[in-house]
Amino acid sequence: MHYPNLFMNLISQMKPLISRVRSSVLCVVLTLAPLTLQAADFFLGADISWCTEMEKRGLKVYNYVGEEREATALMKEMGLNAIRLRVWVDPKEHGGWCDKNDLLVKALRAKALGMEVMVDFHYSDWWADPGKQNMPAAWAGHKYKEVLQDVANHTRDVLQLLKDNGVTPRWVQVGNETSAGMLWPMGKISDGRWRDDSGKWTKEAQQYAGFFKAGYAAVKEVFPTAQVIVHLDNGYDNLLYNNNLDALRENGAQWDVIGMSLYPFWTFKGGYHGSVEQLMGQCINNMNMLVKKYGTDVMIAETGYKVDDSAPELMEEGRRQLASLIRLCREYTSGRCQGVFYWEPTCRPKQYELGAFSGEGKPTSIMRAFTMANLKDVTTKDTSNGTFLLRSATQASHGAERYMVNGTCPYDRPLVTMHTEKGDIIIELYNETPKHRDNFLKLVKDGALNGKPFYRVVKNFVAQFGIEGDPETLDAEITYPVHLHWRGVLAAARRGDEVNPTYRSSATNFYFVWGRNEWDSMPSLDKTYTVFGEVVGGMDVLEAIMLQPDGAPAVKITE
């Protein structure tokens, strides 16, 4: 897949500094303060089914500041609140990993940490996905009705083991990515052929529905309150979901939640020609249409983004995409999307290229999307100039400064809050650009930014340049506060999408940039401006400011 430049076609479209701003003013005071940015009953999760096998192989994982952690505990530390675990029927030829006993070990860890558990039944001795749904060896040769009983027995057996050990899963997947059916060949849908020439459901479609019914009934027998998930791939493909779910429903099957996989990387590899924003917009639209048609909740059961230790910009782009997906699912599904789960984030790049950890076992920038999505508070202290970030008295082993997020997560990037009368805007500063980060923090600490104005125009954000009262503008989606540097170089650059065509801001990320990019290795705006931070909270505040009519009163600071 070709990843778009972090700020594709933005600076290249800038016109000469010729126009003048006709705008109202947003005054801000910049401090650091506790935050509350969490939605109720929205789950941030990860499938970490490989964790016990990785431990056996000596592969360790570490937090943001390099401290060793157990994988489940690390997920919770970084802001996740749910764990997804696969189970195979008889994986003895594959080391026995992900059998019911291995599942129990991992489920007990999640329970001890107060995390919700999703059980993912593959109904195979090894991998089951859209390209293969192999019948377990022990069930081979069984007739259809016997396989129905096999499904029921296996489902009950696994879940009863969990129940006997005090684990109650919140969700249970009956099948994994069953886009073309399950338990092949009996339940295989070949070439998308769900109906025969007479318009009736094929035998295989009916048997697929029968298998799902058997699994559903077995789940409810052991855990009546567990939510049963039907899980398909390509979450943007409305036709796929309608065909599959119609086949289930019209042949007597039912479910509680529709689970989706959405992998932009694989989708683009497969020939998708739109943008990432269009892909995610299609997925959200599909969710809303399915909720309306079938009346059940939806969720992202799997997603993932490319990791390459030699190309940090890929992980930054992956973080942007994941953050956008989480925000869209939270805010544009009328509360019907239950959450977003990442598939095997702790994998090293050589093990699986769409994990979210580096080759050294540390979280890449991708995982920051989860931490920021679950942001509750930042440890602070009072100063004469307002509130400023408290550096932990305990330093990480490698000497890096550590900041505490949500009370338990040692974090290696500072967070700054911009207070306005319309709400708070929270900025995360990048350690990858230390010169500009430290200059900005000094201005904040000294109170030099208090009351400095931001400018806007009605139809678009613009770049401010020059002195207050006599600004010149660039025709681009950038906004500057003035008098922060002799070049007027602090800026917030935004990336639009296709979901909200009027203001193009529903999945936007705003990036703070400072001056000409001096190092090719640093995050940059189209190789022109160095990026030193990003808005991670308060996007709704920015949107509210955008929606003000031209000539409206200034948005003032909150006293």
DRENSEDO-109824 format. One line per 2 residues: number of its first residue (from 1); their letters; for each residue x, z, y of C-alpha. Coordinates in nm, 3 decimals. Layout:
N
NUM = A = X,Z,Y  ...;
! end
This chain:
559
1 = MH = 0.000,0.000,0.000  0.116,-0.073,0.350;
3 = YP = 0.080,0.243,0.557  -0.014,0.173,0.918;
5 = NL = 0.228,0.284,1.184  0.147,0.633,1.305;
7 = FM = 0.031,0.490,1.633  -0.028,0.127,1.536;
9 = NL = -0.088,-0.115,1.821  -0.112,0.164,2.081;
11 = IS = 0.190,0.135,2.306  0.212,-0.239,2.246;
13 = QM = -0.121,-0.276,2.422  -0.015,-0.086,2.734;
15 = KP = -0.036,-0.273,3.062  0.188,-0.224,3.367;
17 = LI = 0.148,0.088,3.575  -0.095,-0.063,3.821;
19 = SR = -0.435,0.104,3.801  -0.547,0.429,3.955;
21 = VR = -0.739,0.709,3.785  -1.101,0.773,3.875;
23 = SS = -1.159,1.089,3.675  -1.266,1.449,3.669;
25 = VL = -1.026,1.730,3.595  -0.983,1.957,3.293;
27 = CV = -0.780,2.265,3.383  -0.621,2.457,3.102;
29 = VL = -0.421,2.772,3.045  -0.191,2.762,2.745;
31 = TL = -0.139,3.076,2.538  -0.137,3.180,2.175;
33 = AP = -0.437,3.363,2.033  -0.636,3.437,1.716;
35 = LT = -0.843,3.142,1.595  -1.170,3.100,1.408;
37 = LQ = -1.210,2.754,1.258  -1.377,2.792,0.920;
39 = AA = -1.702,2.650,0.785  -1.906,2.849,0.534;
41 = DF = -1.937,2.729,0.173  -1.691,2.445,0.215;
43 = FL = -1.420,2.448,-0.049  -1.060,2.336,-0.019;
45 = GA = -0.922,2.296,-0.368  -0.654,2.151,-0.590;
47 = DI = -0.620,2.045,-0.950  -0.302,2.219,-1.067;
49 = SW = -0.354,2.175,-1.441  0.014,2.087,-1.490;
51 = CT = 0.135,2.422,-1.356  0.193,2.602,-1.688;
53 = EM = 0.376,2.304,-1.835  0.589,2.276,-1.521;
55 = EK = 0.675,2.644,-1.545  0.785,2.598,-1.904;
57 = RG = 1.013,2.314,-1.791  1.166,2.535,-1.521;
59 = LK = 1.012,2.352,-1.225  0.955,2.609,-0.950;
61 = VY = 0.744,2.584,-0.635  0.805,2.736,-0.293;
63 = NY = 0.608,2.805,0.022  0.664,2.659,0.369;
65 = VG = 0.964,2.884,0.437  1.128,2.845,0.097;
67 = EE = 1.007,3.155,-0.088  0.932,3.109,-0.459;
69 = RE = 0.568,3.140,-0.562  0.342,3.095,-0.865;
71 = AT = 0.143,2.775,-0.810  -0.206,2.929,-0.802;
73 = AL = -0.101,3.205,-0.562  0.072,2.945,-0.344;
75 = MK = -0.246,2.739,-0.319  -0.434,3.044,-0.193;
77 = EM = -0.155,3.135,0.048  -0.176,2.791,0.203;
79 = GL = -0.550,2.817,0.263  -0.712,2.676,-0.052;
81 = NA = -0.998,2.868,-0.210  -1.071,2.679,-0.534;
83 = IR = -0.882,2.551,-0.839  -0.973,2.259,-1.066;
85 = LR = -0.854,2.263,-1.429  -0.882,1.987,-1.690;
87 = VW = -0.938,2.048,-2.059  -0.865,1.810,-2.347;
89 = VD = -1.022,1.830,-2.692  -0.710,1.847,-2.913;
91 = PK = -0.385,1.765,-2.730  -0.155,1.883,-3.010;
93 = EH = 0.039,1.556,-2.993  0.106,1.626,-2.624;
95 = GG = 0.242,1.979,-2.648  -0.096,2.150,-2.660;
97 = WC = -0.113,2.166,-2.280  -0.461,2.166,-2.123;
99 = DK = -0.634,2.280,-2.440  -0.889,2.560,-2.415;
101 = ND = -0.629,2.836,-2.445  -0.406,2.689,-2.174;
103 = LL = -0.717,2.646,-1.960  -0.795,3.016,-1.999;
105 = VK = -0.447,3.121,-1.884  -0.483,2.925,-1.560;
107 = AL = -0.847,3.018,-1.504  -0.761,3.388,-1.528;
109 = RA = -0.498,3.344,-1.257  -0.754,3.190,-1.025;
111 = KA = -1.007,3.461,-1.100  -0.753,3.734,-1.025;
113 = LG = -0.696,3.577,-0.684  -1.067,3.549,-0.606;
115 = ME = -1.063,3.169,-0.617  -1.347,2.953,-0.747;
117 = VM = -1.287,2.755,-1.067  -1.389,2.401,-1.160;
119 = VD = -1.359,2.299,-1.528  -1.298,1.928,-1.583;
121 = FH = -1.396,1.812,-1.935  -1.218,1.490,-2.033;
123 = YS = -1.382,1.463,-2.378  -1.064,1.309,-2.512;
125 = DW = -0.744,1.433,-2.673  -0.553,1.318,-2.365;
127 = WA = -0.624,1.135,-2.040  -0.971,1.000,-1.966;
129 = DP = -1.018,0.785,-1.655  -1.182,0.454,-1.554;
131 = GK = -0.930,0.260,-1.763  -0.965,0.462,-2.083;
133 = QN = -1.216,0.703,-2.231  -1.081,0.737,-2.584;
135 = MP = -1.285,0.913,-2.850  -1.116,1.233,-2.977;
137 = AA = -0.947,1.175,-3.314  -1.161,1.437,-3.485;
139 = WA = -1.479,1.260,-3.373  -1.371,0.912,-3.477;
141 = GH = -1.604,0.765,-3.739  -1.891,0.990,-3.636;
143 = KY = -2.227,0.833,-3.565  -2.392,0.856,-3.224;
145 = KE = -2.601,1.164,-3.302  -2.299,1.336,-3.449;
147 = VL = -2.096,1.269,-3.137  -2.379,1.416,-2.930;
149 = QD = -2.336,1.733,-3.131  -1.958,1.714,-3.095;
151 = VA = -1.994,1.703,-2.716  -2.229,2.000,-2.716;
153 = NH = -2.017,2.205,-2.954  -1.690,2.140,-2.770;
155 = TR = -1.846,2.218,-2.432  -2.001,2.544,-2.553;
157 = DV = -1.683,2.649,-2.734  -1.458,2.608,-2.430;
159 = LQ = -1.699,2.769,-2.187  -1.776,3.059,-2.419;
161 = LL = -1.404,3.139,-2.433  -1.403,3.162,-2.053;
163 = KD = -1.716,3.373,-2.051  -1.579,3.612,-2.313;
165 = NG = -1.279,3.669,-2.086  -1.477,3.724,-1.768;
167 = VT = -1.431,3.384,-1.604  -1.739,3.220,-1.453;
169 = PR = -1.674,2.866,-1.326  -1.862,2.757,-1.018;
171 = WV = -1.854,2.393,-1.128  -1.821,2.206,-1.457;
173 = QV = -1.744,1.835,-1.474  -1.908,1.659,-1.767;
175 = GN = -1.655,1.379,-1.806  -1.372,1.263,-1.583;
177 = ET = -1.411,0.949,-1.370  -1.681,0.810,-1.596;
179 = SA = -1.729,0.502,-1.379  -1.748,0.279,-1.688;
181 = GM = -1.905,0.536,-1.916  -1.741,0.780,-2.157;
183 = LW = -1.650,0.824,-2.523  -1.567,0.461,-2.586;
185 = PM = -1.676,0.240,-2.750  -2.015,0.410,-2.791;
187 = GK = -2.059,0.482,-2.420  -1.847,0.201,-2.275;
189 = IS = -1.986,-0.015,-1.997  -1.798,-0.345,-2.021;
191 = DG = -1.752,-0.569,-1.718  -2.005,-0.371,-1.517;
193 = RW = -2.285,-0.475,-1.752  -2.534,-0.189,-1.734;
195 = RD = -2.842,-0.394,-1.826  -2.903,-0.671,-2.077;
197 = DS = -3.042,-1.015,-1.996  -3.395,-0.883,-2.010;
199 = GK = -3.320,-0.618,-1.748  -3.323,-0.325,-1.990;
201 = WT = -3.047,-0.069,-2.004  -2.784,-0.161,-2.260;
203 = KE = -2.737,0.050,-2.570  -2.404,0.170,-2.434;
205 = AQ = -2.560,0.277,-2.101  -2.825,0.476,-2.286;
207 = QY = -2.562,0.640,-2.505  -2.350,0.727,-2.202;
209 = AG = -2.654,0.902,-2.055  -2.710,1.077,-2.388;
211 = FF = -2.356,1.213,-2.391  -2.395,1.340,-2.037;
213 = KA = -2.726,1.508,-2.123  -2.564,1.684,-2.418;
215 = GY = -2.281,1.814,-2.200  -2.517,1.924,-1.924;
217 = AA = -2.738,2.119,-2.161  -2.438,2.292,-2.319;
219 = VK = -2.303,2.397,-1.979  -2.636,2.548,-1.877;
221 = EV = -2.666,2.728,-2.210  -2.345,2.923,-2.144;
223 = FP = -2.347,2.934,-1.763  -2.698,2.870,-1.626;
225 = TA = -2.585,2.891,-1.264  -2.280,2.665,-1.297;
227 = QV = -2.311,2.338,-1.106  -2.264,2.031,-1.326;
229 = IV = -2.068,1.746,-1.168  -2.086,1.377,-1.250;
231 = HL = -1.750,1.236,-1.143  -1.676,0.870,-1.060;
233 = DN = -1.384,0.698,-0.888  -1.378,0.476,-0.574;
235 = GY = -1.593,0.697,-0.356  -1.647,0.416,-0.106;
237 = DN = -1.821,0.188,-0.364  -2.195,0.236,-0.318;
239 = LL = -2.290,-0.024,-0.580  -2.082,0.151,-0.846;
241 = YN = -2.251,0.483,-0.777  -2.602,0.339,-0.769;
243 = NN = -2.557,0.156,-1.100  -2.398,0.451,-1.277;
245 = LD = -2.628,0.721,-1.146  -2.940,0.508,-1.195;
247 = AL = -2.838,0.462,-1.558  -2.804,0.837,-1.601;
249 = RE = -3.121,0.931,-1.418  -3.345,0.665,-1.570;
251 = NG = -3.226,0.760,-1.917  -3.309,1.126,-1.875;
253 = AQ = -2.979,1.277,-1.757  -2.942,1.508,-1.460;
255 = WD = -2.660,1.662,-1.257  -2.612,1.905,-0.970;
257 = VI = -2.324,1.755,-0.772  -2.180,1.403,-0.737;
259 = GM = -1.800,1.417,-0.748  -1.589,1.136,-0.604;
261 = SL = -1.229,1.028,-0.625  -1.087,0.870,-0.311;
263 = YP = -0.728,0.745,-0.315  -0.647,0.520,-0.018;
265 = FW = -0.308,0.436,-0.174  -0.455,0.299,-0.498;
267 = TF = -0.744,0.135,-0.315  -0.508,-0.065,-0.094;
269 = KG = -0.292,-0.146,-0.396  -0.605,-0.293,-0.550;
271 = GY = -0.656,-0.536,-0.261  -0.878,-0.350,-0.013;
273 = HG = -0.847,-0.527,0.323  -0.995,-0.280,0.570;
275 = SV = -0.831,0.009,0.752  -0.795,0.365,0.623;
277 = EQ = -1.053,0.471,0.880  -1.298,0.208,0.753;
279 = LM = -1.238,0.319,0.394  -1.312,0.681,0.476;
281 = GQ = -1.612,0.580,0.683  -1.752,0.387,0.387;
283 = CI = -1.701,0.691,0.165  -1.889,0.920,0.406;
285 = NN = -2.168,0.666,0.442  -2.188,0.643,0.064;
287 = MN = -2.212,1.022,0.040  -2.499,1.033,0.285;
289 = ML = -2.687,0.752,0.110  -2.645,0.917,-0.230;
291 = VK = -2.764,1.254,-0.099  -3.073,1.086,0.040;
293 = KY = -3.144,0.889,-0.278  -3.067,1.147,-0.547;
295 = GT = -3.110,1.474,-0.359  -2.791,1.641,-0.485;
297 = DV = -2.476,1.758,-0.309  -2.152,1.561,-0.310;
299 = MI = -1.781,1.643,-0.300  -1.435,1.488,-0.313;
301 = AE = -1.316,1.592,-0.660  -0.984,1.408,-0.632;
303 = TG = -0.768,1.267,-0.356  -0.394,1.220,-0.301;
305 = YK = -0.137,1.066,-0.064  0.208,0.919,-0.117;
307 = VD = 0.521,1.133,-0.105  0.871,0.995,-0.050;
309 = DS = 1.145,1.239,0.046  1.334,0.960,0.222;
311 = AP = 1.038,0.862,0.443  0.888,1.171,0.616;
313 = EL = 0.657,0.949,0.820  0.463,0.873,0.500;
315 = ME = 0.382,1.240,0.451  0.282,1.273,0.816;
317 = EG = 0.047,0.979,0.769  -0.084,1.136,0.448;
319 = RR = -0.149,1.462,0.630  -0.335,1.276,0.903;
321 = QL = -0.549,1.099,0.648  -0.623,1.415,0.451;
323 = AS = -0.708,1.608,0.767  -0.943,1.330,0.872;
325 = LI = -1.111,1.324,0.531  -1.165,1.701,0.534;
327 = RL = -1.311,1.687,0.883  -1.541,1.397,0.803;
329 = CR = -1.667,1.567,0.489  -1.732,1.889,0.678;
331 = EY = -1.893,1.749,0.988  -2.061,1.421,0.898;
333 = TS = -2.253,1.499,0.578  -2.512,1.744,0.716;
335 = GR = -2.356,2.022,0.511  -2.410,1.842,0.178;
337 = CQ = -2.043,1.787,0.094  -1.917,2.095,-0.087;
339 = GV = -1.546,2.036,-0.043  -1.227,1.837,-0.092;
341 = FY = -0.989,1.875,-0.390  -0.635,1.738,-0.415;
343 = WE = -0.509,1.615,-0.752  -0.185,1.778,-0.871;
345 = PT = -0.024,1.849,-0.532  0.272,2.045,-0.676;
347 = CR = 0.411,1.740,-0.860  0.754,1.614,-0.762;
349 = PK = 0.762,1.253,-0.633  0.945,1.132,-0.945;
351 = QY = 0.678,1.292,-1.162  0.382,1.151,-0.971;
353 = EL = 0.405,0.967,-0.640  0.080,1.100,-0.493;
355 = GA = 0.158,1.470,-0.521  0.209,1.671,-0.203;
357 = FS = 0.539,1.853,-0.268  0.897,1.742,-0.217;
359 = GE = 1.156,1.689,-0.485  1.277,2.042,-0.410;
361 = GK = 0.934,2.189,-0.486  0.834,2.267,-0.127;
363 = PT = 0.507,2.159,0.035  0.533,1.845,0.246;
365 = SI = 0.340,1.791,0.568  0.042,1.676,0.360;
367 = MR = -0.037,2.035,0.261  -0.053,2.138,0.627;
369 = AF = -0.389,1.962,0.642  -0.530,2.232,0.413;
371 = TM = -0.365,2.519,0.599  -0.493,2.400,0.934;
373 = AN = -0.841,2.323,0.795  -0.870,2.688,0.687;
375 = LK = -0.717,2.830,1.004  -0.850,3.177,1.088;
377 = DV = -0.585,3.357,1.289  -0.227,3.352,1.407;
379 = TT = -0.025,3.670,1.445  0.019,3.736,1.819;
381 = KD = 0.148,3.988,2.068  0.064,4.052,2.434;
383 = TS = 0.308,3.961,2.710  0.293,3.978,3.087;
385 = NG = 0.214,3.606,3.092  -0.075,3.620,2.847;
387 = TF = -0.047,3.599,2.473  0.255,3.460,2.295;
389 = LL = 0.344,3.395,1.935  0.490,3.685,1.740;
391 = RS = 0.795,3.587,1.540  0.792,3.778,1.214;
393 = AT = 1.052,4.052,1.185  1.118,3.922,0.835;
395 = QA = 1.318,3.601,0.839  1.310,3.343,0.561;
397 = SH = 1.612,3.338,0.331  1.741,3.017,0.484;
399 = GA = 1.729,3.161,0.834  1.432,2.966,0.968;
401 = ER = 1.186,3.145,1.190  0.861,3.237,1.023;
403 = YM = 0.512,3.262,1.168  0.214,3.424,0.998;
405 = VN = -0.107,3.223,0.969  -0.428,3.374,0.831;
407 = GT = -0.245,3.701,0.779  -0.081,3.595,0.454;
409 = CP = 0.073,3.249,0.498  0.433,3.240,0.624;
411 = YD = 0.435,2.930,0.842  0.725,2.740,0.991;
413 = RP = 0.559,2.574,1.291  0.438,2.745,1.613;
415 = LV = 0.073,2.720,1.720  -0.044,2.716,2.082;
417 = TM = -0.399,2.761,2.213  -0.522,2.581,2.527;
419 = HT = -0.817,2.773,2.669  -1.086,2.580,2.859;
421 = EK = -1.438,2.673,2.961  -1.564,2.435,2.693;
423 = GD = -1.364,2.601,2.419  -1.017,2.625,2.275;
425 = II = -0.784,2.341,2.180  -0.511,2.436,1.934;
427 = IE = -0.175,2.259,1.918  0.072,2.269,1.631;
429 = LY = 0.432,2.208,1.737  0.677,2.016,1.518;
431 = NE = 1.009,2.170,1.419  1.135,1.818,1.355;
433 = TP = 1.165,1.776,1.733  1.324,2.110,1.829;
435 = KH = 1.439,2.014,2.178  1.092,1.924,2.301;
437 = RD = 0.921,2.198,2.100  1.142,2.465,2.258;
439 = NF = 1.102,2.323,2.609  0.727,2.330,2.568;
441 = LK = 0.729,2.688,2.434  0.943,2.798,2.728;
443 = LV = 0.694,2.648,2.973  0.412,2.828,2.793;
445 = KD = 0.593,3.162,2.785  0.688,3.139,3.152;
447 = GA = 0.329,3.061,3.248  0.437,2.731,3.403;
449 = LN = 0.147,2.538,3.249  -0.134,2.775,3.348;
451 = GK = -0.397,2.590,3.545  -0.232,2.251,3.511;
453 = PF = -0.493,1.975,3.504  -0.568,1.718,3.238;
455 = YR = -0.725,1.394,3.352  -0.973,1.171,3.177;
457 = VV = -1.181,0.857,3.232  -1.525,0.791,3.090;
459 = KN = -1.461,0.490,2.868  -1.117,0.578,2.740;
461 = FV = -0.825,0.814,2.758  -0.546,0.696,2.984;
463 = AQ = -0.184,0.784,3.043  -0.115,0.975,3.362;
465 = FG = 0.212,0.903,3.534  0.348,1.024,3.866;
467 = IE = 0.249,1.317,4.085  -0.080,1.501,4.111;
469 = GD = -0.323,1.326,4.342  -0.141,0.996,4.318;
471 = PE = -0.149,0.907,3.948  -0.074,0.567,3.803;
473 = TL = -0.217,0.482,3.466  -0.144,0.295,3.147;
475 = DA = -0.431,0.117,2.975  -0.399,0.306,2.647;
477 = EI = -0.556,0.594,2.457  -0.326,0.858,2.603;
479 = TY = -0.383,1.141,2.849  -0.118,1.332,3.043;
481 = PV = -0.122,1.662,3.226  0.090,1.621,3.538;
483 = HL = 0.389,1.815,3.674  0.522,1.922,3.333;
485 = HW = 0.842,1.721,3.357  0.995,1.499,3.617;
487 = RG = 0.884,1.197,3.417  0.532,1.335,3.364;
489 = VL = 0.594,1.307,2.993  0.373,1.557,2.811;
491 = AA = 0.094,1.352,2.655  -0.185,1.364,2.402;
493 = AR = -0.214,1.037,2.212  -0.512,0.976,1.994;
495 = RG = -0.585,0.771,1.684  -0.940,0.629,1.664;
497 = DE = -1.161,0.537,1.373  -1.469,0.333,1.288;
499 = VN = -1.723,0.610,1.231  -1.817,0.676,1.592;
501 = PT = -1.791,0.336,1.761  -1.907,0.465,2.099;
503 = YR = -1.627,0.716,2.152  -1.417,0.642,1.841;
505 = SS = -1.332,1.007,1.802  -1.499,1.148,1.492;
507 = AT = -1.184,1.157,1.278  -0.930,1.138,1.556;
509 = NF = -0.598,1.317,1.565  -0.440,1.383,1.903;
511 = YF = -0.060,1.391,1.916  0.155,1.543,2.189;
513 = VW = 0.450,1.328,2.288  0.738,1.385,2.525;
515 = GR = 0.961,1.121,2.676  1.154,0.839,2.518;
517 = NE = 1.229,0.870,2.150  1.597,0.957,2.124;
519 = WD = 1.633,0.977,1.746  1.501,0.729,1.492;
521 = SM = 1.456,1.014,1.242  1.213,1.201,1.469;
523 = PS = 0.833,1.157,1.464  0.758,0.898,1.728;
525 = LD = 0.477,0.715,1.901  0.533,0.351,1.810;
527 = KT = 0.913,0.407,1.829  0.875,0.483,2.197;
529 = YT = 0.777,0.846,2.262  0.890,1.148,2.060;
531 = VF = 0.600,1.334,1.902  0.640,1.710,1.927;
533 = GE = 0.298,1.839,1.837  -0.058,1.771,1.737;
535 = VV = -0.405,1.903,1.807  -0.516,2.082,1.489;
537 = GG = -0.827,2.253,1.623  -1.079,2.197,1.897;
539 = MD = -1.147,1.829,1.841  -1.510,1.900,1.926;
541 = VL = -1.393,2.039,2.261  -1.205,1.717,2.335;
543 = EA = -1.510,1.513,2.239  -1.731,1.723,2.464;
545 = IM = -1.494,1.659,2.754  -1.499,1.287,2.679;
547 = LQ = -1.878,1.282,2.692  -1.890,1.407,3.052;
549 = PD = -2.017,1.143,3.294  -1.784,0.998,3.554;
551 = GA = -1.772,1.224,3.857  -1.881,1.538,3.671;
553 = PA = -1.742,1.873,3.790  -1.400,1.975,3.663;
555 = VK = -1.380,2.160,3.334  -1.214,2.483,3.445;
557 = IT = -1.006,2.741,3.268  -1.168,3.040,3.102;
559 = E = -1.083,3.359,3.289;
! end
